[in-house]
Amino acid sequence: MKGLTQSSQSQEAQKTLRREEQNRIFAVVRGAALLVVAVFLANSPCAPQETAHSYLGFDRNIYPGDAALPILRKTFAFSSYWLSPPPGEKTSAWSGKRELFRSLDFGYLVLFRGPQIRELEKIWSELPSNRSAARQEARAEKKATLDARQAAFAAKKEGFPERTVIFLDIEEGGRLPAVYHAYLRAWVDELASAGYRAGVYCSGMPVSEDHGATIKTADDIHNNMGKRDVLYWIYNDACPPSPGCAFPQDPPPPSESGIPYASVWQLAQSPRRKEFTSRCPAKYAADGNCYVPSDLAHKWFLDVNSATSPDPSHRK
């Protein structure tokens, strides 16, 4: 009887071991199956996807005034902020206003005025004809270096931290001349040396060239920047794709502007350009400008922007 009992115990122990091994195998197989199902659901077109949100902002050359900011903040997440005098102005009325913007939790589009093409082409015309192209570009690069240093100095004076994106305002559209690309590359490099990031405000609208070809200024710059880190704030107020003078809570993303790599899209300008806005579903005011709905007295005509961040120059 004793030998039989030991044999029975041995058989029971073996059965127990087999059951434990089967349970371990089952647990591994079950875990793998759940992992496969989770991956399938995550990649399924029917699965809920996290959608990117776009933010509404405004820009204008002239500072709207301290009293306007709380009203404009009800509609906009960010605002332009000029470090240099805006086009046509001798000074910047934005200087010293950063703390007020911060108190209202405004994001920023930090701006610095860029040269016009004729300014840089003048550099070429003033050089002797026997000078090399490299020497001609060096003159443009020198100007870019000085401008970038001035922009970085102004940004620090206003309290903007390092890594803030400073957008160079380029008003002219179409293909830029080689001297302008030399300027831009030097501008980007010098800002990086000063601890800031570079951006460009430029056209994202097609301009006709010879033989039926078209060019967009943003693409022209993008193709000439190499691997440099540049953010693009593009303007395209043509309808479509622009919704016109509109203030949706969830504005169309910058990628719908026609420039897929854009970070900011200026989708409406003041005053309106009739040749591009005649088909806009959202109408401009009778005087041709765009006003925020809360501005019942029409005091602050402005341009409307969409961005991938509520603070495009700080990249929140």
C-alpha positions as a Python dict, from the first residue, in 0.01 Angstrom:
ca = {
    (1, 'M'): (0, 0, 0),
    (2, 'K'): (282, 240, 70),
    (3, 'G'): (440, 195, -277),
    (4, 'L'): (103, 250, -446),
    (5, 'T'): (46, 571, -255),
    (6, 'Q'): (385, 710, -360),
    (7, 'S'): (311, 622, -723),
    (8, 'S'): (-26, 795, -708),
    (9, 'Q'): (133, 1100, -554),
    (10, 'S'): (393, 1110, -833),
    (11, 'Q'): (125, 1092, -1099),
    (12, 'E'): (-73, 1371, -934),
    (13, 'A'): (239, 1587, -914),
    (14, 'Q'): (304, 1534, -1284),
    (15, 'K'): (-53, 1628, -1368),
    (16, 'T'): (-20, 1943, -1162),
    (17, 'L'): (300, 2040, -1343),
    (18, 'R'): (133, 1980, -1680),
    (19, 'R'): (-164, 2197, -1583),
    (20, 'E'): (65, 2478, -1467),
    (21, 'E'): (263, 2460, -1791),
    (22, 'Q'): (-59, 2471, -1996),
    (23, 'N'): (-179, 2773, -1798),
    (24, 'R'): (150, 2954, -1863),
    (25, 'I'): (129, 2880, -2236),
    (26, 'F'): (-234, 2995, -2243),
    (27, 'A'): (-144, 3321, -2068),
    (28, 'V'): (133, 3392, -2318),
    (29, 'V'): (-93, 3316, -2617),
    (30, 'R'): (-376, 3526, -2471),
    (31, 'G'): (-142, 3821, -2412),
    (32, 'A'): (-11, 3803, -2765),
    (33, 'A'): (-365, 3790, -2904),
    (34, 'L'): (-469, 4095, -2703),
    (35, 'L'): (-164, 4281, -2829),
    (36, 'V'): (-252, 4199, -3191),
    (37, 'V'): (-610, 4319, -3138),
    (38, 'A'): (-491, 4643, -2976),
    (39, 'V'): (-254, 4718, -3264),
    (40, 'F'): (-531, 4644, -3516),
    (41, 'L'): (-776, 4875, -3343),
    (42, 'A'): (-520, 5153, -3313),
    (43, 'N'): (-458, 5144, -3687),
    (44, 'S'): (-814, 5080, -3793),
    (45, 'P'): (-982, 5365, -3987),
    (46, 'C'): (-1285, 5318, -3764),
    (47, 'A'): (-1086, 5371, -3446),
    (48, 'P'): (-1116, 5712, -3280),
    (49, 'Q'): (-821, 5929, -3382),
    (50, 'E'): (-678, 6226, -3195),
    (51, 'T'): (-739, 6532, -3411),
    (52, 'A'): (-498, 6823, -3428),
    (53, 'H'): (-643, 7157, -3323),
    (54, 'S'): (-576, 7488, -3497),
    (55, 'Y'): (-572, 7826, -3324),
    (56, 'L'): (-693, 8165, -3437),
    (57, 'G'): (-473, 8475, -3425),
    (58, 'F'): (-448, 8824, -3568),
    (59, 'D'): (-176, 9049, -3701),
    (60, 'R'): (-156, 9414, -3793),
    (61, 'N'): (120, 9669, -3842),
    (62, 'I'): (-12, 9932, -3602),
    (63, 'Y'): (-49, 9845, -3235),
    (64, 'P'): (-426, 9845, -3160),
    (65, 'G'): (-393, 10003, -2816),
    (66, 'D'): (-396, 9868, -2461),
    (67, 'A'): (-775, 9883, -2431),
    (68, 'A'): (-820, 9667, -2739),
    (69, 'L'): (-621, 9369, -2613),
    (70, 'P'): (-877, 9224, -2363),
    (71, 'I'): (-1145, 9248, -2631),
    (72, 'L'): (-932, 9088, -2900),
    (73, 'R'): (-821, 8813, -2662),
    (74, 'K'): (-1180, 8684, -2647),
    (75, 'T'): (-1143, 8574, -3009),
    (76, 'F'): (-771, 8524, -3067),
    (77, 'A'): (-506, 8304, -2907),
    (78, 'F'): (-207, 8493, -3047),
    (79, 'S'): (-103, 8826, -3196),
    (80, 'S'): (175, 8971, -3407),
    (81, 'Y'): (452, 9159, -3226),
    (82, 'W'): (685, 9384, -3425),
    (83, 'L'): (1047, 9412, -3312),
    (84, 'S'): (1131, 9653, -3593),
    (85, 'P'): (924, 9935, -3742),
    (86, 'P'): (656, 9777, -3962),
    (87, 'P'): (653, 9857, -4335),
    (88, 'G'): (583, 10226, -4387),
    (89, 'E'): (655, 10317, -4024),
    (90, 'K'): (960, 10475, -3858),
    (91, 'T'): (908, 10322, -3513),
    (92, 'S'): (732, 10022, -3359),
    (93, 'A'): (441, 10101, -3129),
    (94, 'W'): (460, 9741, -2998),
    (95, 'S'): (779, 9804, -2801),
    (96, 'G'): (743, 9757, -2429),
    (97, 'K'): (405, 9584, -2451),
    (98, 'R'): (514, 9224, -2394),
    (99, 'E'): (424, 9213, -2024),
    (100, 'L'): (71, 9331, -2103),
    (101, 'F'): (39, 9057, -2364),
    (102, 'R'): (170, 8802, -2116),
    (103, 'S'): (-81, 8909, -1851),
    (104, 'L'): (-359, 8829, -2098),
    (105, 'D'): (-199, 8497, -2198),
    (106, 'F'): (-150, 8600, -2560),
    (107, 'G'): (74, 8397, -2783),
    (108, 'Y'): (309, 8570, -3026),
    (109, 'L'): (410, 8604, -3388),
    (110, 'V'): (737, 8794, -3346),
    (111, 'L'): (819, 8996, -3659),
    (112, 'F'): (1114, 9179, -3810),
    (113, 'R'): (1097, 9371, -4135),
    (114, 'G'): (1285, 9216, -4425),
    (115, 'P'): (1451, 9407, -4709),
    (116, 'Q'): (1278, 9460, -5040),
    (117, 'I'): (1428, 9300, -5346),
    (118, 'R'): (1537, 9635, -5488),
    (119, 'E'): (1739, 9705, -5171),
    (120, 'L'): (1945, 9391, -5217),
    (121, 'E'): (1973, 9425, -5592),
    (122, 'K'): (2115, 9772, -5532),
    (123, 'I'): (2403, 9605, -5352),
    (124, 'W'): (2481, 9418, -5674),
    (125, 'S'): (2457, 9726, -5895),
    (126, 'E'): (2695, 9923, -5674),
    (127, 'L'): (2972, 9666, -5708),
    (128, 'P'): (3229, 9683, -5990),
    (129, 'S'): (3145, 9454, -6279),
    (130, 'N'): (3465, 9254, -6229),
    (131, 'R'): (3369, 9143, -5880),
    (132, 'S'): (3285, 8774, -5844),
    (133, 'A'): (2938, 8643, -5764),
    (134, 'A'): (3074, 8517, -5433),
    (135, 'R'): (3181, 8870, -5341),
    (136, 'Q'): (2841, 9005, -5438),
    (137, 'E'): (2664, 8750, -5219),
    (138, 'A'): (2903, 8830, -4935),
    (139, 'R'): (2770, 9185, -4928),
    (140, 'A'): (2413, 9058, -4895),
    (141, 'E'): (2522, 8814, -4624),
    (142, 'K'): (2685, 9096, -4430),
    (143, 'K'): (2361, 9293, -4432),
    (144, 'A'): (2168, 8983, -4319),
    (145, 'T'): (2411, 8929, -4032),
    (146, 'L'): (2368, 9286, -3911),
    (147, 'D'): (1988, 9266, -3943),
    (148, 'A'): (1972, 8935, -3755),
    (149, 'R'): (2187, 9074, -3474),
    (150, 'Q'): (1959, 9375, -3449),
    (151, 'A'): (1654, 9146, -3436),
    (152, 'A'): (1811, 8929, -3165),
    (153, 'F'): (1905, 9236, -2961),
    (154, 'A'): (1550, 9373, -2986),
    (155, 'A'): (1403, 9034, -2889),
    (156, 'K'): (1621, 9016, -2577),
    (157, 'K'): (1533, 9374, -2487),
    (158, 'E'): (1162, 9288, -2508),
    (159, 'G'): (1218, 8982, -2289),
    (160, 'F'): (1167, 8709, -2547),
    (161, 'P'): (1361, 8399, -2439),
    (162, 'E'): (1606, 8201, -2647),
    (163, 'R'): (1454, 7968, -2909),
    (164, 'T'): (1179, 8222, -2981),
    (165, 'V'): (1098, 8219, -3353),
    (166, 'I'): (1151, 8556, -3522),
    (167, 'F'): (969, 8580, -3855),
    (168, 'L'): (1129, 8786, -4131),
    (169, 'D'): (862, 8984, -4314),
    (170, 'I'): (894, 8927, -4692),
    (171, 'E'): (624, 9123, -4870),
    (172, 'E'): (709, 9042, -5233),
    (173, 'G'): (585, 8729, -5408),
    (174, 'G'): (715, 8508, -5684),
    (175, 'R'): (1063, 8368, -5732),
    (176, 'L'): (1328, 8551, -5532),
    (177, 'P'): (1663, 8647, -5689),
    (178, 'A'): (1982, 8466, -5586),
    (179, 'V'): (2097, 8762, -5378),
    (180, 'Y'): (1786, 8735, -5162),
    (181, 'H'): (1848, 8366, -5096),
    (182, 'A'): (2204, 8451, -4991),
    (183, 'Y'): (2058, 8706, -4750),
    (184, 'L'): (1804, 8458, -4610),
    (185, 'R'): (2054, 8182, -4546),
    (186, 'A'): (2280, 8423, -4357),
    (187, 'W'): (1979, 8558, -4162),
    (188, 'V'): (1884, 8207, -4047),
    (189, 'D'): (2240, 8114, -3952),
    (190, 'E'): (2306, 8433, -3756),
    (191, 'L'): (1979, 8406, -3561),
    (192, 'A'): (2071, 8050, -3467),
    (193, 'S'): (2411, 8172, -3346),
    (194, 'A'): (2231, 8428, -3129),
    (195, 'G'): (2012, 8159, -2973),
    (196, 'Y'): (1692, 8229, -3167),
    (197, 'R'): (1503, 8041, -3435),
    (198, 'A'): (1422, 8181, -3779),
    (199, 'G'): (1091, 8200, -3957),
    (200, 'V'): (972, 8369, -4273),
    (201, 'Y'): (646, 8541, -4353),
    (202, 'C'): (599, 8502, -4728),
    (203, 'S'): (354, 8428, -5007),
    (204, 'G'): (206, 8083, -5051),
    (205, 'M'): (22, 8184, -5368),
    (206, 'P'): (123, 8066, -5715),
    (207, 'V'): (278, 8323, -5949),
    (208, 'S'): (294, 8258, -6323),
    (209, 'E'): (631, 8225, -6492),
    (210, 'D'): (738, 8150, -6847),
    (211, 'H'): (591, 7859, -7045),
    (212, 'G'): (291, 7817, -6815),
    (213, 'A'): (496, 7732, -6506),
    (214, 'T'): (414, 7870, -6161),
    (215, 'I'): (618, 7930, -5847),
    (216, 'K'): (525, 7994, -5484),
    (217, 'T'): (762, 8207, -5280),
    (218, 'A'): (741, 7966, -4985),
    (219, 'D'): (848, 7675, -5207),
    (220, 'D'): (1126, 7884, -5361),
    (221, 'I'): (1265, 7964, -5015),
    (222, 'H'): (1213, 7608, -4890),
    (223, 'N'): (1407, 7468, -5186),
    (224, 'N'): (1701, 7702, -5123),
    (225, 'M'): (1735, 7656, -4746),
    (226, 'G'): (1901, 7316, -4742),
    (227, 'K'): (1869, 7154, -4399),
    (228, 'R'): (1825, 7480, -4211),
    (229, 'D'): (1549, 7490, -3950),
    (230, 'V'): (1296, 7747, -4072),
    (231, 'L'): (928, 7795, -3986),
    (232, 'Y'): (688, 7920, -4252),
    (233, 'W'): (411, 8171, -4200),
    (234, 'I'): (247, 8203, -4537),
    (235, 'Y'): (-23, 8429, -4673),
    (236, 'N'): (-292, 8309, -4911),
    (237, 'D'): (-618, 8504, -4893),
    (238, 'A'): (-760, 8361, -5217),
    (239, 'C'): (-1098, 8192, -5188),
    (240, 'P'): (-1074, 7898, -5200),
    (241, 'P'): (-887, 7780, -4994),
    (242, 'S'): (-941, 8077, -4761),
    (243, 'P'): (-1275, 8105, -4579),
    (244, 'G'): (-1246, 8484, -4605),
    (245, 'C'): (-1298, 8724, -4317),
    (246, 'A'): (-1411, 8456, -4073),
    (247, 'F'): (-1346, 8374, -3706),
    (248, 'P'): (-1426, 8003, -3652),
    (249, 'Q'): (-1346, 7851, -3314),
    (250, 'D'): (-1167, 7568, -3495),
    (251, 'P'): (-1009, 7738, -3797),
    (252, 'P'): (-873, 7542, -4095),
    (253, 'P'): (-517, 7420, -4036),
    (254, 'P'): (-223, 7590, -4209),
    (255, 'S'): (-166, 7277, -4419),
    (256, 'E'): (-486, 7359, -4610),
    (257, 'S'): (-334, 7685, -4732),
    (258, 'G'): (-162, 7514, -5024),
    (259, 'I'): (170, 7488, -4837),
    (260, 'P'): (166, 7156, -4646),
    (261, 'Y'): (466, 7246, -4426),
    (262, 'A'): (326, 7584, -4315),
    (263, 'S'): (306, 7652, -3941),
    (264, 'V'): (93, 7967, -3972),
    (265, 'W'): (-155, 8069, -4241),
    (266, 'Q'): (-266, 8429, -4293),
    (267, 'L'): (-606, 8360, -4447),
    (268, 'A'): (-754, 8711, -4458),
    (269, 'Q'): (-599, 9055, -4506),
    (270, 'S'): (-711, 9411, -4445),
    (271, 'P'): (-790, 9573, -4674),
    (272, 'R'): (-920, 9291, -4888),
    (273, 'R'): (-770, 9223, -5227),
    (274, 'K'): (-1072, 9202, -5453),
    (275, 'E'): (-898, 9005, -5725),
    (276, 'F'): (-854, 8716, -5480),
    (277, 'T'): (-1152, 8753, -5243),
    (278, 'S'): (-1452, 8789, -5474),
    (279, 'R'): (-1555, 8428, -5403),
    (280, 'C'): (-1507, 8438, -5028),
    (281, 'P'): (-1806, 8295, -4839),
    (282, 'A'): (-1741, 8518, -4537),
    (283, 'K'): (-1774, 8881, -4633),
    (284, 'Y'): (-1551, 9169, -4547),
    (285, 'A'): (-1687, 9496, -4410),
    (286, 'A'): (-1817, 9762, -4646),
    (287, 'D'): (-1486, 9947, -4628),
    (288, 'G'): (-1303, 9634, -4743),
    (289, 'N'): (-1145, 9556, -4408),
    (290, 'C'): (-1178, 9261, -4171),
    (291, 'Y'): (-1300, 9333, -3817),
    (292, 'V'): (-1347, 9100, -3522),
    (293, 'P'): (-1721, 9057, -3438),
    (294, 'S'): (-1677, 9212, -3092),
    (295, 'D'): (-1540, 9530, -3252),
    (296, 'L'): (-1878, 9692, -3310),
    (297, 'A'): (-1727, 10035, -3372),
    (298, 'H'): (-1483, 9896, -3633),
    (299, 'K'): (-1175, 10041, -3466),
    (300, 'W'): (-921, 9766, -3538),
    (301, 'F'): (-902, 9632, -3892),
    (302, 'L'): (-674, 9330, -3893),
    (303, 'D'): (-545, 9021, -4072),
    (304, 'V'): (-666, 8678, -3959),
    (305, 'N'): (-437, 8378, -3907),
    (306, 'S'): (-455, 8009, -3830),
    (307, 'A'): (-168, 7827, -3658),
    (308, 'T'): (-75, 7482, -3532),
    (309, 'S'): (18, 7636, -3194),
    (310, 'P'): (-149, 7896, -2968),
    (311, 'D'): (195, 8056, -2940),
    (312, 'P'): (365, 8018, -3281),
    (313, 'S'): (689, 8199, -3190),
    (314, 'H'): (731, 8002, -2866),
    (315, 'R'): (584, 7676, -3000),
    (316, 'K'): (375, 7574, -2700),
}
